[in-house]
């Protein structure tokens, strides 16, 4: 049985709003931008259809994968968007995630520095691989918070902003994120794209969504120029895991 069209959670929550920014707790799975089959069903479109922001020019300052939940920053003015764009580019925005991995890293904490390139042979534009010669520099810090049987809960801080950085770094470390259709086994993603998720795939990846959540975002407020931090609680991924 395939589950391609499993429930798309559109119940986003507002963490903070002022005249310059909007901070949202994005659910998963929900795409951020209009793309492919999610041209209408995505966070940006949902915000624009909401009467509260129908007349506001919203600027998405960064992105989360559709299957990653958590804190997302939206600028409500061009000036705020421009300021935050520079802050993200300069690495002055602090992002923190929780992730559930298969197995526990041997080091209780550490830094991952694998340079990342694109896997042109995969047939998918966004798939990343280790590319020691020509890859983009990428740095991720992690700390093991606790273990639970065959799984571990990690606190993760990406210090660069490469596509799929946390996902591919943890997979290269030997501990892919539970629910990852790409970096556990790319063949699963190929099958998923063609026919959706089925019970056999779920036995391998364990969760229908990625067990990755952005729980904290800290930055300089674009108008007030003071340090702010916004957080949201992490879903209980352990409670949903299949044995």
C-alpha distance (Angstrom), angle and dihedral (degrees) to the residues before:
residue distance angle dihedral
X1 . . .
X2 3.83 . .
X3 3.79 124.9 .
X4 3.83 101.8 -167.6
X5 3.77 92.8 137.5
X6 3.78 98.8 44.3
X7 3.78 114.8 156.9
X8 3.80 114.9 -58.8
X9 3.79 107.7 -147.7
X10 3.81 109.7 -138.3
X11 3.80 95.5 169.0
X12 3.81 98.9 114.4
X13 3.80 117.9 174.4
X14 3.79 129.0 -143.5
X15 3.81 111.8 -127.2
X16 3.80 96.8 176.3
X17 3.78 139.5 -8.3
X18 3.79 134.8 -177.6
X19 3.81 134.8 151.4
X20 3.81 92.3 -74.2
X21 3.81 110.3 33.2
X22 3.77 142.6 28.3
X23 3.82 119.5 -155.2
X24 3.80 114.5 -159.6
X25 3.79 135.4 -171.8
X26 3.80 99.3 -138.6
X27 3.80 115.4 -153.5
X28 3.79 124.8 -142.1
X29 2.88 135.9 -86.3
X30 3.79 92.7 31.5
X31 3.80 125.8 116.3
X32 3.81 117.5 -130.4
X33 3.81 98.4 -147.3
X34 3.82 132.9 37.2
X35 3.80 102.9 -93.3
X36 3.81 135.8 149.9
X37 3.78 114.0 -40.5
X38 3.83 88.5 -4.2
X39 3.82 93.9 65.2
X40 3.80 90.5 122.4
X41 3.79 102.7 18.8
X42 3.81 101.6 67.3
X43 3.79 137.5 104.8
X44 3.80 96.7 -103.7
X45 3.80 93.0 51.7
X46 3.80 91.8 45.7
X47 3.79 91.1 52.2
X48 3.80 92.5 48.3
X49 3.80 91.5 49.9
X50 3.80 90.7 52.5
X51 3.84 110.4 96.7
X52 3.81 89.6 -134.7
X53 3.81 92.1 68.4
X54 3.80 104.2 18.2
X55 3.82 91.0 113.2
X56 3.81 96.0 38.5
X57 3.80 123.1 98.2
X58 3.79 100.6 -130.4
X59 3.82 121.5 -160.8
X60 3.80 120.4 -163.8
X61 3.80 103.2 -141.5
X62 3.82 96.2 -166.6
X63 3.78 138.9 -9.3
X64 3.78 144.2 -118.6
X65 3.78 124.5 -157.5
X66 3.80 113.4 -100.3
X67 3.81 90.2 -109.3
X68 3.81 94.1 46.8
X69 3.80 115.4 87.8
X70 3.77 131.6 -161.3
X71 3.79 147.3 61.8
X72 3.80 116.3 9.9
X73 3.81 126.3 175.6
X74 3.80 121.6 -141.0
X75 3.81 122.6 -174.3
X76 3.80 118.3 -140.7
X77 3.81 96.8 -163.1
X78 3.78 135.5 42.8
X79 3.80 90.3 -120.0
X80 3.80 92.3 54.4
X81 3.80 91.2 46.5
X82 3.80 92.3 50.5
X83 3.82 92.6 47.8
X84 3.81 93.4 48.3
X85 3.79 91.8 45.4
X86 3.79 89.1 59.8
X87 3.82 91.8 44.8
X88 3.81 91.8 53.4
X89 3.80 91.4 44.5
X90 3.80 91.7 51.4
X91 3.82 92.1 48.0
X92 3.79 93.7 -116.8
X93 3.80 95.5 130.6
X94 3.80 114.6 90.1
X95 3.80 114.1 -144.1
X96 3.80 124.0 -173.4
X97 3.79 127.4 -170.8
X98 3.77 140.1 -177.4
X99 3.79 117.0 -140.9
X100 3.80 134.5 -179.7
X101 3.80 111.6 -143.3
X102 3.75 135.8 -170.3
X103 3.79 104.3 -105.7
X104 3.78 128.3 -9.6
X105 3.83 123.6 -80.6
X106 3.80 112.2 -114.5
X107 3.81 90.8 -125.2
X108 3.78 115.7 63.0
X109 3.80 89.0 -140.4
X110 3.76 137.2 1.7
X111 3.78 151.6 134.9
X112 3.80 125.9 -89.0
X113 3.82 115.4 -152.7
X114 3.80 105.6 173.2
X115 3.85 111.6 147.1
X116 3.79 110.3 -130.2
X117 3.77 132.2 -138.5
X118 3.80 135.0 170.3
X119 3.79 122.6 -91.1
X120 3.81 100.9 -131.8
X121 3.80 91.4 176.7
X122 3.82 92.2 61.2
X123 3.79 94.2 72.4
X124 3.82 90.7 -128.8
X125 3.80 120.9 101.0
X126 3.80 97.5 -146.8
X127 3.83 100.5 48.3
X128 3.81 110.0 116.3
X129 3.80 130.1 -155.4
X130 3.79 138.6 179.0
X131 3.82 108.0 -82.6
X132 3.79 109.2 177.5
X133 3.83 94.5 177.4
X134 3.79 106.1 41.7
X135 3.80 105.6 7.8
X136 3.80 127.0 121.6
X137 3.79 115.8 -101.1
X138 3.80 110.9 -102.2
X139 3.79 130.1 179.4
X140 3.81 128.4 -171.5
X141 3.80 129.1 175.6
X142 3.79 120.4 -154.9
X143 3.77 138.4 -177.4
X144 3.79 127.2 -170.2
X145 3.80 109.0 -127.3
X146 3.79 98.3 179.9
X147 3.79 144.4 -28.5
X148 3.77 127.1 -126.8
X149 3.79 114.9 -172.0
X150 3.80 108.4 -66.4
X151 3.81 93.2 -4.5
X152 3.80 139.9 68.0
X153 3.79 135.1 -156.0
X154 3.80 112.5 -134.1
X155 3.78 133.3 -168.8
X156 3.81 106.4 -142.3
X157 3.80 132.9 -169.0
X158 3.80 118.8 -174.0
X159 3.79 110.4 -154.0
X160 3.80 92.9 -170.1
X161 3.78 128.4 39.7
X162 3.79 108.1 -127.6
X163 3.79 120.2 153.5
X164 3.84 110.4 -90.9
X165 3.81 88.9 -2.9
X166 3.80 98.8 149.7
X167 3.79 92.5 41.4
X168 3.80 96.9 50.9
X169 3.82 95.1 38.4
X170 3.80 92.6 55.3
X171 3.81 90.9 44.2
X172 3.81 90.4 51.5
X173 3.80 87.8 49.9
X174 3.80 86.7 58.4
X175 3.81 96.1 -106.4
X176 3.81 111.3 93.8
X177 3.79 119.9 -169.7
X178 3.78 115.8 -96.0
X179 3.81 111.3 -104.5
X180 3.81 94.8 24.2
X181 3.80 107.0 143.9
X182 3.81 93.3 -172.1
X183 3.79 109.5 40.5
X184 3.79 99.4 37.0
X185 3.80 91.1 56.0
X186 3.81 123.2 -18.0
X187 3.80 89.9 -153.6
X188 3.80 87.9 65.6
X189 3.80 89.6 57.1
X190 3.82 91.2 48.9
X191 3.80 90.1 52.4
X192 3.80 91.6 44.0
X193 3.81 92.4 53.6
X194 3.80 90.9 51.4
X195 3.78 101.6 39.7
X196 3.78 111.9 3.4
X197 3.79 130.8 -115.2
X198 3.80 118.7 -38.9
X199 3.80 136.8 -177.3
X200 3.81 93.4 -96.0
X201 3.81 92.1 56.2
X202 3.80 90.8 44.9
X203 3.80 90.4 56.0
X204 3.80 87.5 61.1
X205 3.82 103.4 38.8
X206 3.86 93.9 33.7
X207 3.82 97.2 -152.2
X208 3.83 129.7 56.1
X209 3.82 90.0 -135.5
X210 3.78 134.8 41.4
X211 3.82 114.0 -85.5
X212 3.80 91.9 -134.5
X213 3.81 124.5 115.3
X214 3.81 131.2 178.3
X215 3.80 101.3 -140.1
X216 3.82 101.3 169.9
X217 3.80 139.2 31.7
X218 3.82 120.7 -178.9
X219 3.81 124.3 -177.1
X220 3.79 146.2 134.9
X221 3.79 110.5 -78.0
X222 3.83 106.9 -113.5
X223 3.81 94.5 -133.7
X224 3.79 106.7 23.4
X225 3.83 92.8 41.5
X226 3.80 92.3 -144.3
X227 3.79 128.3 123.0
X228 3.81 113.6 -96.2
X229 3.80 133.5 175.6
X230 3.79 129.8 -164.2
X231 3.78 126.2 -167.2
X232 3.78 141.1 -179.4
X233 3.79 132.2 -168.6
X234 3.80 121.4 -93.8
X235 3.82 120.4 -119.2
X236 3.80 116.9 -111.1
X237 3.81 96.9 -105.5
X238 3.81 91.6 167.0
X239 3.80 90.1 61.0
X240 3.81 91.3 57.1
X241 3.80 98.5 46.5
X242 3.76 119.4 117.5
X243 3.76 119.3 -136.9
